[in-house]
Amino acid sequence: MSAPLRRVVLDILKPLKGLSIIEVSREIASLPGVQGVNVTVREIDVETVTLSMTIEGDNIDFDRVSEKLEELGCIIHSIDQVVAGSKIVEEPELED
């Protein structure tokens, strides 16, 4: 059995028209294994909204998250961070 996913940070494109980010975040938060979702608007274009979505949980099913986002009309542009294992490891802040 593989290690559980604890955090996934996604760059997402969502159509400007359609569901709000509140509705999208609630849909993702309702999936099994997801304990919390944070959605931040990064950019608004004529037809799309670029979102940063952080998903945390005890065993995130990425395939299910991906399927649900597609059902909601969203496209995953990139996977920006993944944390897996028995605990979340925070990145240390490095001094310049």
Buried (B, 14 or more C-beta within 10 A) or exposed (E): EEEBBBBBBBBBBBEEEEBEBEEBBEBBBEBEBBEEBEBEEEEEEEEBBBBBBBBBBEEBBBEBBBEBBEEBEBEBEEEEEEBBEEEEEEEEEEEE
